[in-house]
Amino acid sequence: MSAINDTKSTTAVFLLTGIAGHEDVHLWISIPLCLIYAILIMGNTGILFIIKTDPSLHEPMYIFLSMLAVIDLGLSITTMPTTLGIFLFNSREVSLDACFTQLFFIHCLSYIESSVLLSMAFDRFVAIRDPLRYASILTPPRIFKMGLVCVLRGVALAFPYPFLLKRHRYCRANVLSHSYCMHNEVMKLACADVTVNNIYGLFIILFTVGLDSLLILLSYLMILKTVLSIASHAGCLRALNTCVSHLCAMVLFYIPMVSLSLIHRFGNSSSHWLQILFGYIHLLVPPLMNPIVYSVKSTQLRVRIIRVFVK
């Protein structure tokens, strides 16, 4: 603890926070948290297992869904040790290197997920605009290349974060408001000018969330134009219904992520509870809900899941 209060220390540790002021109920809160983690791990693992073992699901849409499940599992595994450590064992201390490593993986996987959601929008556009050439356009090698680009983009964008943070000294209280490390919050604790960190973080948000959201919106405008040209009302509804799962996944991911980023940058002390709320929603709700949404909306996937349980 002396390292935390030493104003000249360069080897400080960070203190993570569960729900400030309610430490007495942390153990009770850990019960639903453990349940949520168990459900989302089983749900995403189950999606991966069913898609891998069923050849009829080796289609572009389900391959992209597999990518999404892997990313959601990665995000959950990255945040689970520190989150459950706080609520179960009151283990709050985390070293600088461990914190920087965690925030790298959190941001990297978030950027990869944004890219995958953009790829899924392109998948829906091709499926509705040119269904006869759908399989020939989105071939497995092409999907693999798209996935590789998503991964490389996420790694390249998040890679500077640890180095930008490590060049600073941390000599304040070093108490973080989340149970995991985020770049926007850690940089505020540095005893130095963080203008470069701030500009780079804002640029990345615009380049990932901003650009991807704009391209997804453009994709859906073109999808809507194609759907409205279909003469049959039933055909319109059927085409739009194939996009519902992706729209839900997109809303679940982007709204909490953008809200959390805005609160960190422009929020004040009165927005502390919103910061905590969106912090947990951002990292727990999308991995939890994506398998449920796709299982409910996809008839093929739902039938395979029921068949597994029936057996």
Contacts in CASP RR format, 6 or more apart in sequence:
PFRMAT RR
TARGET T0000
AUTHOR 0000-0000-0000
METHOD contacts of the structure
MODEL  1
MSAINDTKSTTAVFLLTGIAGHEDVHLWISIPLCLIYAILIMGNTGILFI
IKTDPSLHEPMYIFLSMLAVIDLGLSITTMPTTLGIFLFNSREVSLDACF
TQLFFIHCLSYIESSVLLSMAFDRFVAIRDPLRYASILTPPRIFKMGLVC
VLRGVALAFPYPFLLKRHRYCRANVLSHSYCMHNEVMKLACADVTVNNIY
GLFIILFTVGLDSLLILLSYLMILKTVLSIASHAGCLRALNTCVSHLCAM
VLFYIPMVSLSLIHRFGNSSSHWLQILFGYIHLLVPPLMNPIVYSVKSTQ
LRVRIIRVFVK
3 9 0 8 1.000
3 11 0 8 1.000
3 12 0 8 1.000
3 13 0 8 1.000
4 12 0 8 1.000
4 13 0 8 1.000
4 15 0 8 1.000
4 173 0 8 1.000
4 174 0 8 1.000
5 173 0 8 1.000
6 12 0 8 1.000
6 171 0 8 1.000
7 171 0 8 1.000
7 191 0 8 1.000
8 171 0 8 1.000
9 169 0 8 1.000
9 170 0 8 1.000
9 171 0 8 1.000
10 169 0 8 1.000
10 170 0 8 1.000
11 96 0 8 1.000
12 96 0 8 1.000
12 170 0 8 1.000
12 171 0 8 1.000
12 174 0 8 1.000
13 93 0 8 1.000
13 94 0 8 1.000
13 95 0 8 1.000
13 96 0 8 1.000
13 174 0 8 1.000
14 93 0 8 1.000
14 94 0 8 1.000
14 95 0 8 1.000
14 96 0 8 1.000
14 99 0 8 1.000
14 170 0 8 1.000
14 174 0 8 1.000
14 175 0 8 1.000
14 176 0 8 1.000
14 181 0 8 1.000
14 186 0 8 1.000
14 189 0 8 1.000
15 92 0 8 1.000
15 93 0 8 1.000
15 94 0 8 1.000
15 173 0 8 1.000
15 174 0 8 1.000
15 175 0 8 1.000
15 176 0 8 1.000
16 82 0 8 1.000
16 86 0 8 1.000
16 92 0 8 1.000
16 93 0 8 1.000
16 94 0 8 1.000
16 176 0 8 1.000
16 178 0 8 1.000
16 179 0 8 1.000
16 180 0 8 1.000
16 181 0 8 1.000
17 86 0 8 1.000
17 92 0 8 1.000
17 175 0 8 1.000
17 176 0 8 1.000
17 177 0 8 1.000
17 178 0 8 1.000
17 179 0 8 1.000
18 26 0 8 1.000
18 83 0 8 1.000
18 86 0 8 1.000
18 87 0 8 1.000
18 178 0 8 1.000
18 179 0 8 1.000
18 276 0 8 1.000
19 25 0 8 1.000
19 26 0 8 1.000
19 29 0 8 1.000
19 276 0 8 1.000
20 177 0 8 1.000
20 272 0 8 1.000
22 29 0 8 1.000
23 90 0 8 1.000
26 86 0 8 1.000
26 87 0 8 1.000
26 88 0 8 1.000
26 90 0 8 1.000
27 87 0 8 1.000
27 88 0 8 1.000
29 87 0 8 1.000
30 84 0 8 1.000
30 87 0 8 1.000
30 88 0 8 1.000
33 83 0 8 1.000
33 84 0 8 1.000
33 87 0 8 1.000
34 84 0 8 1.000
36 284 0 8 1.000
36 288 0 8 1.000
37 76 0 8 1.000
37 80 0 8 1.000
37 84 0 8 1.000
39 288 0 8 1.000
40 72 0 8 1.000
40 76 0 8 1.000
40 284 0 8 1.000
40 287 0 8 1.000
40 288 0 8 1.000
40 291 0 8 1.000
41 73 0 8 1.000
41 76 0 8 1.000
43 69 0 8 1.000
43 291 0 8 1.000
43 292 0 8 1.000
44 69 0 8 1.000
44 70 0 8 1.000
44 72 0 8 1.000
44 73 0 8 1.000
44 76 0 8 1.000
44 287 0 8 1.000
44 290 0 8 1.000
44 291 0 8 1.000
45 69 0 8 1.000
45 73 0 8 1.000
46 291 0 8 1.000
47 65 0 8 1.000
47 66 0 8 1.000
47 69 0 8 1.000
47 291 0 8 1.000
47 294 0 8 1.000
47 295 0 8 1.000
47 301 0 8 1.000
48 66 0 8 1.000
48 69 0 8 1.000
48 70 0 8 1.000
50 57 0 8 1.000
50 301 0 8 1.000
50 304 0 8 1.000
50 305 0 8 1.000
50 308 0 8 1.000
51 57 0 8 1.000
51 58 0 8 1.000
51 62 0 8 1.000
51 63 0 8 1.000
51 65 0 8 1.000
51 66 0 8 1.000
51 301 0 8 1.000
52 66 0 8 1.000
54 304 0 8 1.000
56 300 0 8 1.000
57 300 0 8 1.000
57 301 0 8 1.000
57 304 0 8 1.000
59 135 0 8 1.000
60 123 0 8 1.000
60 127 0 8 1.000
60 134 0 8 1.000
60 135 0 8 1.000
60 138 0 8 1.000
60 143 0 8 1.000
61 120 0 8 1.000
61 123 0 8 1.000
61 124 0 8 1.000
61 127 0 8 1.000
62 301 0 8 1.000
63 140 0 8 1.000
63 143 0 8 1.000
64 116 0 8 1.000
64 119 0 8 1.000
64 120 0 8 1.000
64 123 0 8 1.000
64 143 0 8 1.000
65 120 0 8 1.000
65 294 0 8 1.000
67 116 0 8 1.000
67 119 0 8 1.000
67 147 0 8 1.000
67 150 0 8 1.000
68 113 0 8 1.000
68 116 0 8 1.000
68 117 0 8 1.000
68 120 0 8 1.000
68 249 0 8 1.000
68 290 0 8 1.000
69 290 0 8 1.000
69 291 0 8 1.000
71 109 0 8 1.000
71 112 0 8 1.000
71 113 0 8 1.000
71 116 0 8 1.000
72 113 0 8 1.000
72 286 0 8 1.000
72 287 0 8 1.000
72 290 0 8 1.000
73 287 0 8 1.000
74 105 0 8 1.000
74 109 0 8 1.000
75 106 0 8 1.000
75 109 0 8 1.000
75 110 0 8 1.000
75 113 0 8 1.000
75 283 0 8 1.000
75 287 0 8 1.000
76 283 0 8 1.000
76 284 0 8 1.000
76 287 0 8 1.000
78 102 0 8 1.000
78 105 0 8 1.000
78 106 0 8 1.000
78 109 0 8 1.000
78 180 0 8 1.000
79 102 0 8 1.000
79 106 0 8 1.000
79 179 0 8 1.000
79 180 0 8 1.000
79 283 0 8 1.000
82 91 0 8 1.000
82 94 0 8 1.000
82 102 0 8 1.000
82 179 0 8 1.000
82 180 0 8 1.000
82 181 0 8 1.000
83 179 0 8 1.000
83 180 0 8 1.000
85 91 0 8 1.000
86 92 0 8 1.000
86 179 0 8 1.000
87 179 0 8 1.000
94 102 0 8 1.000
94 181 0 8 1.000
96 166 0 8 1.000
96 170 0 8 1.000
99 181 0 8 1.000
99 186 0 8 1.000
100 161 0 8 1.000
100 162 0 8 1.000
100 165 0 8 1.000
100 166 0 8 1.000
100 181 0 8 1.000
100 186 0 8 1.000
101 162 0 8 1.000
102 180 0 8 1.000
102 181 0 8 1.000
103 161 0 8 1.000
103 162 0 8 1.000
103 165 0 8 1.000
103 180 0 8 1.000
103 181 0 8 1.000
103 182 0 8 1.000
103 183 0 8 1.000
103 186 0 8 1.000
104 158 0 8 1.000
104 159 0 8 1.000
104 161 0 8 1.000
104 162 0 8 1.000
105 158 0 8 1.000
106 180 0 8 1.000
106 181 0 8 1.000
106 182 0 8 1.000
106 283 0 8 1.000
107 157 0 8 1.000
107 158 0 8 1.000
107 161 0 8 1.000
107 182 0 8 1.000
107 183 0 8 1.000
107 204 0 8 1.000
108 154 0 8 1.000
108 155 0 8 1.000
108 157 0 8 1.000
108 158 0 8 1.000
108 159 0 8 1.000
110 257 0 8 1.000
111 153 0 8 1.000
111 154 0 8 1.000
111 157 0 8 1.000
111 158 0 8 1.000
111 204 0 8 1.000
111 208 0 8 1.000
112 150 0 8 1.000
112 151 0 8 1.000
112 153 0 8 1.000
112 154 0 8 1.000
113 253 0 8 1.000
113 286 0 8 1.000
114 208 0 8 1.000
114 209 0 8 1.000
114 212 0 8 1.000
114 253 0 8 1.000
114 254 0 8 1.000
115 147 0 8 1.000
115 149 0 8 1.000
115 150 0 8 1.000
115 153 0 8 1.000
115 154 0 8 1.000
115 208 0 8 1.000
115 212 0 8 1.000
116 147 0 8 1.000
116 150 0 8 1.000
117 212 0 8 1.000
117 216 0 8 1.000
117 246 0 8 1.000
117 249 0 8 1.000
117 250 0 8 1.000
117 253 0 8 1.000
118 212 0 8 1.000
118 215 0 8 1.000
118 216 0 8 1.000
119 146 0 8 1.000
119 147 0 8 1.000
119 150 0 8 1.000
120 246 0 8 1.000
120 249 0 8 1.000
121 215 0 8 1.000
121 216 0 8 1.000
121 219 0 8 1.000
121 220 0 8 1.000
121 246 0 8 1.000
121 250 0 8 1.000
122 219 0 8 1.000
123 138 0 8 1.000
124 219 0 8 1.000
124 223 0 8 1.000
124 242 0 8 1.000
124 243 0 8 1.000
124 246 0 8 1.000
125 219 0 8 1.000
125 222 0 8 1.000
125 223 0 8 1.000
126 133 0 8 1.000
126 134 0 8 1.000
126 137 0 8 1.000
126 138 0 8 1.000
127 134 0 8 1.000
127 242 0 8 1.000
128 223 0 8 1.000
128 226 0 8 1.000
128 227 0 8 1.000
128 239 0 8 1.000
128 242 0 8 1.000
128 243 0 8 1.000
129 222 0 8 1.000
129 223 0 8 1.000
129 226 0 8 1.000
130 137 0 8 1.000
154 208 0 8 1.000
157 204 0 8 1.000
157 207 0 8 1.000
157 208 0 8 1.000
160 200 0 8 1.000
161 183 0 8 1.000
164 187 0 8 1.000
164 196 0 8 1.000
164 197 0 8 1.000
164 200 0 8 1.000
165 183 0 8 1.000
165 186 0 8 1.000
165 187 0 8 1.000
165 190 0 8 1.000
165 197 0 8 1.000
168 187 0 8 1.000
168 190 0 8 1.000
168 191 0 8 1.000
168 192 0 8 1.000
168 194 0 8 1.000
169 190 0 8 1.000
169 191 0 8 1.000
169 192 0 8 1.000
170 189 0 8 1.000
170 190 0 8 1.000
170 191 0 8 1.000
171 191 0 8 1.000
172 189 0 8 1.000
172 191 0 8 1.000
173 189 0 8 1.000
174 189 0 8 1.000
176 182 0 8 1.000
176 185 0 8 1.000
176 186 0 8 1.000
176 189 0 8 1.000
177 185 0 8 1.000
177 272 0 8 1.000
177 275 0 8 1.000
177 276 0 8 1.000
178 185 0 8 1.000
178 275 0 8 1.000
178 276 0 8 1.000
178 279 0 8 1.000
180 283 0 8 1.000
182 260 0 8 1.000
182 264 0 8 1.000
183 197 0 8 1.000
183 201 0 8 1.000
184 201 0 8 1.000
184 261 0 8 1.000
184 264 0 8 1.000
184 265 0 8 1.000
185 264 0 8 1.000
187 194 0 8 1.000
187 197 0 8 1.000
187 198 0 8 1.000
188 194 0 8 1.000
190 197 0 8 1.000
202 265 0 8 1.000
205 258 0 8 1.000
205 261 0 8 1.000
209 254 0 8 1.000
209 257 0 8 1.000
209 258 0 8 1.000
209 261 0 8 1.000
213 254 0 8 1.000
216 250 0 8 1.000
220 243 0 8 1.000
223 239 0 8 1.000
223 243 0 8 1.000
226 239 0 8 1.000
227 236 0 8 1.000
227 239 0 8 1.000
227 240 0 8 1.000
228 236 0 8 1.000
230 236 0 8 1.000
230 239 0 8 1.000
241 297 0 8 1.000
244 297 0 8 1.000
245 293 0 8 1.000
245 294 0 8 1.000
245 297 0 8 1.000
245 298 0 8 1.000
248 289 0 8 1.000
248 293 0 8 1.000
248 297 0 8 1.000
249 286 0 8 1.000
249 290 0 8 1.000
249 293 0 8 1.000
249 294 0 8 1.000
252 285 0 8 1.000
252 286 0 8 1.000
252 289 0 8 1.000
252 290 0 8 1.000
252 293 0 8 1.000
253 286 0 8 1.000
256 278 0 8 1.000
256 279 0 8 1.000
256 281 0 8 1.000
256 282 0 8 1.000
256 285 0 8 1.000
256 286 0 8 1.000
257 282 0 8 1.000
259 274 0 8 1.000
259 278 0 8 1.000
260 275 0 8 1.000
260 278 0 8 1.000
260 279 0 8 1.000
260 282 0 8 1.000
263 271 0 8 1.000
263 274 0 8 1.000
263 275 0 8 1.000
263 278 0 8 1.000
264 275 0 8 1.000
267 275 0 8 1.000
294 301 0 8 1.000
295 301 0 8 1.000
295 302 0 8 1.000
295 305 0 8 1.000
296 302 0 8 1.000
END
